[in-house]
Amino acid sequence: MVRKKEVEFIITSNGNVEFRINGVQGKQCLPISEIFKALGTIESDQPTAEYYAKEDDQDVTIRRT
């Protein structure tokens, strides 16, 4: 069964944007998180339990045009 992969954005009351990558295990989330550097400075990074889980055998590829 393929796990649903999604990015959740939260805009806080002070205007900061938080994001959470769900459904991607291990370090496969790192290329996805690199995209968000274009939005501004990343002030903190807190890996979730999924980050420490065994990775899926799938690769994540992101192409910038």
PDB file with SEQRES, HELIX, SHEET and CRYST1 records, atoms N, CA, C and O in Angstrom:
SEQRES   1 A   65  MET VAL ARG LYS LYS GLU VAL GLU PHE ILE ILE THR SER          
SEQRES   2 A   65  ASN GLY ASN VAL GLU PHE ARG ILE ASN GLY VAL GLN GLY          
SEQRES   3 A   65  LYS GLN CYS LEU PRO ILE SER GLU ILE PHE LYS ALA LEU          
SEQRES   4 A   65  GLY THR ILE GLU SER ASP GLN PRO THR ALA GLU TYR TYR          
SEQRES   5 A   65  ALA LYS GLU ASP ASP GLN ASP VAL THR ILE ARG ARG THR          
HELIX    1 AA1 GLY A   26  CYS A   29  5                                   4    
HELIX    2 AA2 LEU A   30  ILE A   35  1                                   6    
HELIX    3 AA3 PHE A   36  LEU A   39  5                                   4    
HELIX    4 AA4 ALA A   49  TYR A   52  1                                   4    
SHEET    1 AA1 2 GLU A   6  ILE A  11  0                                        
SHEET    2 AA1 2 VAL A  17  ASN A  22 -1                                        
CRYST1    1.000    1.000    1.000  90.00  90.00  90.00 P 1           1          
ATOM      1  N   MET A   1       0.841  -1.180   0.000  1.00  0.00           N  
ATOM      2  CA  MET A   1       0.000   0.000   0.000  1.00  0.00           C  
ATOM      3  C   MET A   1       0.882   1.237   0.000  1.00  0.00           C  
ATOM      4  O   MET A   1       1.821   1.345   0.788  1.00  0.00           O  
ATOM      5  N   VAL A   2       0.574   2.157  -0.882  1.00  0.00           N  
ATOM      6  CA  VAL A   2       1.354   3.387  -0.993  1.00  0.00           C  
ATOM      7  C   VAL A   2       0.881   4.368   0.074  1.00  0.00           C  
ATOM      8  O   VAL A   2      -0.315   4.612   0.231  1.00  0.00           O  
ATOM      9  N   ARG A   3       1.833   4.915   0.790  1.00  0.00           N  
ATOM     10  CA  ARG A   3       1.519   5.863   1.849  1.00  0.00           C  
ATOM     11  C   ARG A   3       1.300   7.258   1.251  1.00  0.00           C  
ATOM     12  O   ARG A   3       2.034   7.669   0.352  1.00  0.00           O  
ATOM     13  N   LYS A   4       0.321   7.967   1.734  1.00  0.00           N  
ATOM     14  CA  LYS A   4       0.028   9.321   1.280  1.00  0.00           C  
ATOM     15  C   LYS A   4       1.137  10.261   1.743  1.00  0.00           C  
ATOM     16  O   LYS A   4       1.501  10.274   2.919  1.00  0.00           O  
ATOM     17  N   LYS A   5       1.667  11.043   0.813  1.00  0.00           N  
ATOM     18  CA  LYS A   5       2.714  12.009   1.126  1.00  0.00           C  
ATOM     19  C   LYS A   5       2.111  13.400   0.997  1.00  0.00           C  
ATOM     20  O   LYS A   5       1.439  13.707   0.013  1.00  0.00           O  
ATOM     21  N   GLU A   6       2.359  14.237   1.999  1.00  0.00           N  
ATOM     22  CA  GLU A   6       1.785  15.573   1.963  1.00  0.00           C  
ATOM     23  C   GLU A   6       2.654  16.550   2.742  1.00  0.00           C  
ATOM     24  O   GLU A   6       3.442  16.168   3.607  1.00  0.00           O  
ATOM     25  N   VAL A   7       2.484  17.813   2.408  1.00  0.00           N  
ATOM     26  CA  VAL A   7       3.144  18.889   3.134  1.00  0.00           C  
ATOM     27  C   VAL A   7       2.053  19.738   3.753  1.00  0.00           C  
ATOM     28  O   VAL A   7       1.142  20.199   3.065  1.00  0.00           O  
ATOM     29  N   GLU A   8       2.150  19.939   5.048  1.00  0.00           N  
ATOM     30  CA  GLU A   8       1.164  20.730   5.797  1.00  0.00           C  
ATOM     31  C   GLU A   8       1.794  22.090   6.111  1.00  0.00           C  
ATOM     32  O   GLU A   8       2.887  22.155   6.673  1.00  0.00           O  
ATOM     33  N   PHE A   9       1.106  23.170   5.748  1.00  0.00           N  
ATOM     34  CA  PHE A   9       1.563  24.521   6.048  1.00  0.00           C  
ATOM     35  C   PHE A   9       0.710  25.118   7.154  1.00  0.00           C  
ATOM     36  O   PHE A   9      -0.513  24.978   7.150  1.00  0.00           O  
ATOM     37  N   ILE A  10       1.352  25.776   8.091  1.00  0.00           N  
ATOM     38  CA  ILE A  10       0.654  26.454   9.178  1.00  0.00           C  
ATOM     39  C   ILE A  10       1.161  27.895   9.196  1.00  0.00           C  
ATOM     40  O   ILE A  10       2.363  28.137   9.304  1.00  0.00           O  
ATOM     41  N   ILE A  11       0.248  28.835   9.090  1.00  0.00           N  
ATOM     42  CA  ILE A  11       0.608  30.248   9.196  1.00  0.00           C  
ATOM     43  C   ILE A  11       0.196  30.704  10.584  1.00  0.00           C  
ATOM     44  O   ILE A  11      -0.989  30.710  10.918  1.00  0.00           O  
ATOM     45  N   THR A  12       1.173  31.083  11.388  1.00  0.00           N  
ATOM     46  CA  THR A  12       0.911  31.454  12.780  1.00  0.00           C  
ATOM     47  C   THR A  12       0.359  32.867  12.860  1.00  0.00           C  
ATOM     48  O   THR A  12       0.385  33.608  11.877  1.00  0.00           O  
ATOM     49  N   SER A  13      -0.138  33.239  14.030  1.00  0.00           N  
ATOM     50  CA  SER A  13      -0.734  34.567  14.217  1.00  0.00           C  
ATOM     51  C   SER A  13       0.281  35.694  14.043  1.00  0.00           C  
ATOM     52  O   SER A  13      -0.100  36.829  13.758  1.00  0.00           O  
ATOM     53  N   ASN A  14       1.569  35.392  14.211  1.00  0.00           N  
ATOM     54  CA  ASN A  14       2.580  36.434  14.013  1.00  0.00           C  
ATOM     55  C   ASN A  14       3.130  36.446  12.584  1.00  0.00           C  
ATOM     56  O   ASN A  14       4.080  37.175  12.297  1.00  0.00           O  
ATOM     57  N   GLY A  15       2.549  35.653  11.693  1.00  0.00           N  
ATOM     58  CA  GLY A  15       2.912  35.672  10.283  1.00  0.00           C  
ATOM     59  C   GLY A  15       3.990  34.680   9.882  1.00  0.00           C  
ATOM     60  O   GLY A  15       4.334  34.595   8.703  1.00  0.00           O  
ATOM     61  N   ASN A  16       4.523  33.937  10.820  1.00  0.00           N  
ATOM     62  CA  ASN A  16       5.508  32.917  10.466  1.00  0.00           C  
ATOM     63  C   ASN A  16       4.820  31.745   9.779  1.00  0.00           C  
ATOM     64  O   ASN A  16       3.649  31.461  10.028  1.00  0.00           O  
ATOM     65  N   VAL A  17       5.562  31.075   8.918  1.00  0.00           N  
ATOM     66  CA  VAL A  17       5.043  29.905   8.224  1.00  0.00           C  
ATOM     67  C   VAL A  17       5.787  28.681   8.736  1.00  0.00           C  
ATOM     68  O   VAL A  17       7.017  28.645   8.735  1.00  0.00           O  
ATOM     69  N   GLU A  18       5.037  27.683   9.172  1.00  0.00           N  
ATOM     70  CA  GLU A  18       5.607  26.409   9.599  1.00  0.00           C  
ATOM     71  C   GLU A  18       5.171  25.367   8.591  1.00  0.00           C  
ATOM     72  O   GLU A  18       4.075  25.445   8.036  1.00  0.00           O  
ATOM     73  N   PHE A  19       6.034  24.391   8.355  1.00  0.00           N  
ATOM     74  CA  PHE A  19       5.627  23.301   7.481  1.00  0.00           C  
ATOM     75  C   PHE A  19       6.027  21.974   8.087  1.00  0.00           C  
ATOM     76  O   PHE A  19       7.008  21.874   8.823  1.00  0.00           O  
ATOM     77  N   ARG A  20       5.247  20.959   7.761  1.00  0.00           N  
ATOM     78  CA  ARG A  20       5.495  19.606   8.242  1.00  0.00           C  
ATOM     79  C   ARG A  20       5.334  18.671   7.046  1.00  0.00           C  
ATOM     80  O   ARG A  20       4.339  18.739   6.325  1.00  0.00           O  
ATOM     81  N   ILE A  21       6.310  17.807   6.844  1.00  0.00           N  
ATOM     82  CA  ILE A  21       6.261  16.828   5.759  1.00  0.00           C  
ATOM     83  C   ILE A  21       5.801  15.509   6.360  1.00  0.00           C  
ATOM     84  O   ILE A  21       6.443  14.974   7.264  1.00  0.00           O  
ATOM     85  N   ASN A  22       4.693  14.990   5.861  1.00  0.00           N  
ATOM     86  CA  ASN A  22       4.098  13.762   6.387  1.00  0.00           C  
ATOM     87  C   ASN A  22       4.142  12.661   5.336  1.00  0.00           C  
ATOM     88  O   ASN A  22       4.026  12.929   4.140  1.00  0.00           O  
ATOM     89  N   GLY A  23       4.310  11.421   5.786  1.00  0.00           N  
ATOM     90  CA  GLY A  23       4.246  10.274   4.892  1.00  0.00           C  
ATOM     91  C   GLY A  23       5.548   9.948   4.192  1.00  0.00           C  
ATOM     92  O   GLY A  23       5.577   9.086   3.315  1.00  0.00           O  
ATOM     93  N   VAL A  24       6.634  10.623   4.564  1.00  0.00           N  
ATOM     94  CA  VAL A  24       7.947  10.355   3.970  1.00  0.00           C  
ATOM     95  C   VAL A  24       8.872   9.944   5.099  1.00  0.00           C  
ATOM     96  O   VAL A  24       9.066  10.694   6.055  1.00  0.00           O  
ATOM     97  N   GLN A  25       9.442   8.755   4.988  1.00  0.00           N  
ATOM     98  CA  GLN A  25      10.271   8.257   6.081  1.00  0.00           C  
ATOM     99  C   GLN A  25      11.751   8.495   5.809  1.00  0.00           C  
ATOM    100  O   GLN A  25      12.192   8.568   4.662  1.00  0.00           O  
ATOM    101  N   GLY A  26      12.494   8.611   6.885  1.00  0.00           N  
ATOM    102  CA  GLY A  26      13.939   8.765   6.786  1.00  0.00           C  
ATOM    103  C   GLY A  26      14.335  10.106   6.184  1.00  0.00           C  
ATOM    104  O   GLY A  26      13.600  11.090   6.263  1.00  0.00           O  
ATOM    105  N   LYS A  27      15.502  10.115   5.588  1.00  0.00           N  
ATOM    106  CA  LYS A  27      16.063  11.354   5.045  1.00  0.00           C  
ATOM    107  C   LYS A  27      15.498  11.725   3.686  1.00  0.00           C  
ATOM    108  O   LYS A  27      15.959  12.684   3.066  1.00  0.00           O  
ATOM    109  N   GLN A  28      14.501  10.977   3.211  1.00  0.00           N  
ATOM    110  CA  GLN A  28      13.880  11.301   1.928  1.00  0.00           C  
ATOM    111  C   GLN A  28      13.133  12.627   1.978  1.00  0.00           C  
ATOM    112  O   GLN A  28      12.788  13.178   0.932  1.00  0.00           O  
ATOM    113  N   CYS A  29      12.877  13.147   3.171  1.00  0.00           N  
ATOM    114  CA  CYS A  29      12.192  14.435   3.289  1.00  0.00           C  
ATOM    115  C   CYS A  29      13.141  15.615   3.046  1.00  0.00           C  
ATOM    116  O   CYS A  29      12.682  16.724   2.773  1.00  0.00           O  
ATOM    117  N   LEU A  30      14.433  15.393   3.139  1.00  0.00           N  
ATOM    118  CA  LEU A  30      15.387  16.499   3.039  1.00  0.00           C  
ATOM    119  C   LEU A  30      15.336  17.245   1.700  1.00  0.00           C  
ATOM    120  O   LEU A  30      15.359  18.475   1.707  1.00  0.00           O  
ATOM    121  N   PRO A  31      15.266  16.554   0.546  1.00  0.00           N  
ATOM    122  CA  PRO A  31      15.148  17.309  -0.703  1.00  0.00           C  
ATOM    123  C   PRO A  31      13.866  18.129  -0.782  1.00  0.00           C  
ATOM    124  O   PRO A  31      13.843  19.202  -1.384  1.00  0.00           O  
ATOM    125  N   ILE A  32      12.806  17.620  -0.174  1.00  0.00           N  
ATOM    126  CA  ILE A  32      11.540  18.355  -0.168  1.00  0.00           C  
ATOM    127  C   ILE A  32      11.683  19.612   0.671  1.00  0.00           C  
ATOM    128  O   ILE A  32      11.226  20.680   0.264  1.00  0.00           O  
ATOM    129  N   SER A  33      12.308  19.504   1.828  1.00  0.00           N  
ATOM    130  CA  SER A  33      12.445  20.659   2.717  1.00  0.00           C  
ATOM    131  C   SER A  33      13.346  21.736   2.122  1.00  0.00           C  
ATOM    132  O   SER A  33      13.214  22.907   2.478  1.00  0.00           O  
ATOM    133  N   GLU A  34      14.251  21.369   1.232  1.00  0.00           N  
ATOM    134  CA  GLU A  34      15.140  22.353   0.598  1.00  0.00           C  
ATOM    135  C   GLU A  34      14.353  23.389  -0.210  1.00  0.00           C  
ATOM    136  O   GLU A  34      14.773  24.541  -0.322  1.00  0.00           O  
ATOM    137  N   ILE A  35      13.229  22.985  -0.764  1.00  0.00           N  
ATOM    138  CA  ILE A  35      12.402  23.899  -1.568  1.00  0.00           C  
ATOM    139  C   ILE A  35      11.957  25.093  -0.733  1.00  0.00           C  
ATOM    140  O   ILE A  35      11.852  26.207  -1.246  1.00  0.00           O  
ATOM    141  N   PHE A  36      11.696  24.867   0.539  1.00  0.00           N  
ATOM    142  CA  PHE A  36      11.115  25.907   1.371  1.00  0.00           C  
ATOM    143  C   PHE A  36      12.117  26.975   1.788  1.00  0.00           C  
ATOM    144  O   PHE A  36      11.732  27.990   2.368  1.00  0.00           O  
ATOM    145  N   LYS A  37      13.380  26.762   1.504  1.00  0.00           N  
ATOM    146  CA  LYS A  37      14.372  27.806   1.748  1.00  0.00           C  
ATOM    147  C   LYS A  37      14.102  29.020   0.860  1.00  0.00           C  
ATOM    148  O   LYS A  37      14.511  30.133   1.189  1.00  0.00           O  
ATOM    149  N   ALA A  38      13.417  28.809  -0.259  1.00  0.00           N  
ATOM    150  CA  ALA A  38      13.066  29.912  -1.149  1.00  0.00           C  
ATOM    151  C   ALA A  38      12.053  30.853  -0.509  1.00  0.00           C  
ATOM    152  O   ALA A  38      11.929  32.000  -0.937  1.00  0.00           O  
ATOM    153  N   LEU A  39      11.328  30.392   0.505  1.00  0.00           N  
ATOM    154  CA  LEU A  39      10.331  31.221   1.176  1.00  0.00           C  
ATOM    155  C   LEU A  39      10.953  32.173   2.189  1.00  0.00           C  
ATOM    156  O   LEU A  39      10.338  33.168   2.571  1.00  0.00           O  
ATOM    157  N   GLY A  40      12.169  31.869   2.621  1.00  0.00           N  
ATOM    158  CA  GLY A  40      12.809  32.700   3.630  1.00  0.00           C  
ATOM    159  C   GLY A  40      13.755  31.888   4.479  1.00  0.00           C  
ATOM    160  O   GLY A  40      14.087  30.751   4.145  1.00  0.00           O  
ATOM    161  N   THR A  41      14.183  32.468   5.563  1.00  0.00           N  
ATOM    162  CA  THR A  41      15.132  31.818   6.458  1.00  0.00           C  
ATOM    163  C   THR A  41      14.431  30.770   7.310  1.00  0.00           C  
ATOM    164  O   THR A  41      13.379  31.034   7.892  1.00  0.00           O  
ATOM    165  N   ILE A  42      15.015  29.592   7.381  1.00  0.00           N  
ATOM    166  CA  ILE A  42      14.483  28.547   8.251  1.00  0.00           C  
ATOM    167  C   ILE A  42      15.094  28.770   9.624  1.00  0.00           C  
ATOM    168  O   ILE A  42      16.305  28.648   9.803  1.00  0.00           O  
ATOM    169  N   GLU A  43      14.250  29.096  10.586  1.00  0.00           N  
ATOM    170  CA  GLU A  43      14.722  29.421  11.930  1.00  0.00           C  
ATOM    171  C   GLU A  43      14.952  28.205  12.791  1.00  0.00           C  
ATOM    172  O   GLU A  43      15.812  28.233  13.671  1.00  0.00           O  
ATOM    173  N   SER A  44      14.208  27.134  12.567  1.00  0.00           N  
ATOM    174  CA  SER A  44      14.415  25.914  13.340  1.00  0.00           C  
ATOM    175  C   SER A  44      13.999  24.718  12.499  1.00  0.00           C  
ATOM    176  O   SER A  44      13.217  24.834  11.555  1.00  0.00           O  
ATOM    177  N   ASP A  45      14.539  23.577  12.865  1.00  0.00           N  
ATOM    178  CA  ASP A  45      14.269  22.339  12.159  1.00  0.00           C  
ATOM    179  C   ASP A  45      14.110  21.247  13.212  1.00  0.00           C  
ATOM    180  O   ASP A  45      15.042  20.965  13.965  1.00  0.00           O  
ATOM    181  N   GLN A  46      12.929  20.634  13.263  1.00  0.00           N  
ATOM    182  CA  GLN A  46      12.659  19.607  14.264  1.00  0.00           C  
ATOM    183  C   GLN A  46      12.188  18.337  13.565  1.00  0.00           C  
ATOM    184  O   GLN A  46      11.024  18.240  13.175  1.00  0.00           O  
ATOM    185  N   PRO A  47      13.077  17.370  13.404  1.00  0.00           N  
ATOM    186  CA  PRO A  47      12.678  16.121  12.756  1.00  0.00           C  
ATOM    187  C   PRO A  47      11.569  15.413  13.537  1.00  0.00           C  
ATOM    188  O   PRO A  47      11.539  15.444  14.767  1.00  0.00           O  
ATOM    189  N   THR A  48      10.665  14.779  12.801  1.00  0.00           N  
ATOM    190  CA  THR A  48       9.588  14.011  13.418  1.00  0.00           C  
ATOM    191  C   THR A  48      10.030  12.564  13.598  1.00  0.00           C  
ATOM    192  O   THR A  48      11.138  12.197  13.208  1.00  0.00           O  
ATOM    193  N   ALA A  49       9.183  11.760  14.177  1.00  0.00           N  
ATOM    194  CA  ALA A  49       9.486  10.343  14.354  1.00  0.00           C  
ATOM    195  C   ALA A  49       9.682   9.656  13.008  1.00  0.00           C  
ATOM    196  O   ALA A  49      10.465   8.712  12.905  1.00  0.00           O  
ATOM    197  N   GLU A  50       8.974  10.122  11.969  1.00  0.00           N  
ATOM    198  CA  GLU A  50       9.119   9.540  10.636  1.00  0.00           C  
ATOM    199  C   GLU A  50      10.543   9.699  10.111  1.00  0.00           C  
ATOM    200  O   GLU A  50      11.028   8.845   9.369  1.00  0.00           O  
ATOM    201  N   TYR A  51      11.208  10.773  10.484  1.00  0.00           N  
ATOM    202  CA  TYR A  51      12.581  11.011  10.044  1.00  0.00           C  
ATOM    203  C   TYR A  51      13.500   9.897  10.520  1.00  0.00           C  
ATOM    204  O   TYR A  51      14.425   9.505   9.808  1.00  0.00           O  
ATOM    205  N   TYR A  52      13.254   9.390  11.712  1.00  0.00           N  
ATOM    206  CA  TYR A  52      14.103   8.355  12.300  1.00  0.00           C  
ATOM    207  C   TYR A  52      13.659   6.936  11.945  1.00  0.00           C  
ATOM    208  O   TYR A  52      14.325   5.967  12.310  1.00  0.00           O  
ATOM    209  N   ALA A  53      12.540   6.813  11.238  1.00  0.00           N  
ATOM    210  CA  ALA A  53      12.036   5.493  10.850  1.00  0.00           C  
ATOM    211  C   ALA A  53      12.842   4.956   9.671  1.00  0.00           C  
ATOM    212  O   ALA A  53      13.540   5.700   8.982  1.00  0.00           O  
ATOM    213  N   LYS A  54      12.728   3.657   9.460  1.00  0.00           N  
ATOM    214  CA  LYS A  54      13.399   3.031   8.321  1.00  0.00           C  
ATOM    215  C   LYS A  54      12.828   3.613   7.031  1.00  0.00           C  
ATOM    216  O   LYS A  54      11.614   3.745   6.875  1.00  0.00           O  
ATOM    217  N   GLU A  55      13.728   3.956   6.111  1.00  0.00           N  
ATOM    218  CA  GLU A  55      13.302   4.577   4.866  1.00  0.00           C  
ATOM    219  C   GLU A  55      12.591   3.593   3.953  1.00  0.00           C  
ATOM    220  O   GLU A  55      12.880   2.397   3.947  1.00  0.00           O  
ATOM    221  N   ASP A  56      11.645   4.135   3.177  1.00  0.00           N  
ATOM    222  CA  ASP A  56      11.029   3.357   2.113  1.00  0.00           C  
ATOM    223  C   ASP A  56      12.075   3.133   1.032  1.00  0.00           C  
ATOM    224  O   ASP A  56      13.115   3.792   1.025  1.00  0.00           O  
ATOM    225  N   ASP A  57      11.807   2.217   0.128  1.00  0.00           N  
ATOM    226  CA  ASP A  57      12.735   1.961  -0.967  1.00  0.00           C  
ATOM    227  C   ASP A  57      12.548   2.923  -2.128  1.00  0.00           C  
ATOM    228  O   ASP A  57      13.189   2.756  -3.165  1.00  0.00           O  
ATOM    229  N   GLN A  58      11.697   3.915  -1.987  1.00  0.00           N  
ATOM    230  CA  GLN A  58      11.440   4.863  -3.049  1.00  0.00           C  
ATOM    231  C   GLN A  58      12.367   6.056  -2.920  1.00  0.00           C  
ATOM    232  O   GLN A  58      12.740   6.452  -1.816  1.00  0.00           O  
ATOM    233  N   ASP A  59      12.735   6.624  -4.062  1.00  0.00           N  
ATOM    234  CA  ASP A  59      13.529   7.839  -4.084  1.00  0.00           C  
ATOM    235  C   ASP A  59      12.599   9.019  -4.326  1.00  0.00           C  
ATOM    236  O   ASP A  59      11.565   8.889  -4.982  1.00  0.00           O  
ATOM    237  N   VAL A  60      12.979  10.166  -3.790  1.00  0.00           N  
ATOM    238  CA  VAL A  60      12.232  11.397  -4.015  1.00  0.00           C  
ATOM    239  C   VAL A  60      13.067  12.247  -4.960  1.00  0.00           C  
ATOM    240  O   VAL A  60      14.230  12.532  -4.676  1.00  0.00           O  
ATOM    241  N   THR A  61      12.485  12.652  -6.077  1.00  0.00           N  
ATOM    242  CA  THR A  61      13.186  13.481  -7.047  1.00  0.00           C  
ATOM    243  C   THR A  61      12.411  14.772  -7.223  1.00  0.00           C  
ATOM    244  O   THR A  61      11.202  14.756  -7.455  1.00  0.00           O  
ATOM    245  N   ILE A  62      13.109  15.884  -7.113  1.00  0.00           N  
ATOM    246  CA  ILE A  62      12.494  17.197  -7.304  1.00  0.00           C  
ATOM    247  C   ILE A  62      13.267  17.923  -8.380  1.00  0.00           C  
ATOM    248  O   ILE A  62      14.487  18.057  -8.297  1.00  0.00           O  
ATOM    249  N   ARG A  63      12.565  18.387  -9.381  1.00  0.00           N  
ATOM    250  CA  ARG A  63      13.212  19.128 -10.460  1.00  0.00           C  
ATOM    251  C   ARG A  63      12.746  20.572 -10.407  1.00  0.00           C  
ATOM    252  O   ARG A  63      11.551  20.853 -10.321  1.00  0.00           O  
ATOM    253  N   ARG A  64      13.695  21.469 -10.458  1.00  0.00           N  
ATOM    254  CA  ARG A  64      13.367  22.896 -10.485  1.00  0.00           C  
ATOM    255  C   ARG A  64      13.504  23.375 -11.918  1.00  0.00           C  
ATOM    256  O   ARG A  64      14.489  23.070 -12.591  1.00  0.00           O  
ATOM    257  N   THR A  65      12.531  24.114 -12.375  1.00  0.00           N  
ATOM    258  CA  THR A  65      12.597  24.616 -13.750  1.00  0.00           C  
ATOM    259  C   THR A  65      12.817  26.092 -13.782  1.00  0.00           C  
ATOM    260  O   THR A  65      12.897  26.681 -14.860  1.00  0.00           O  
TER     261      THR A  65                                                      
END                                                                             
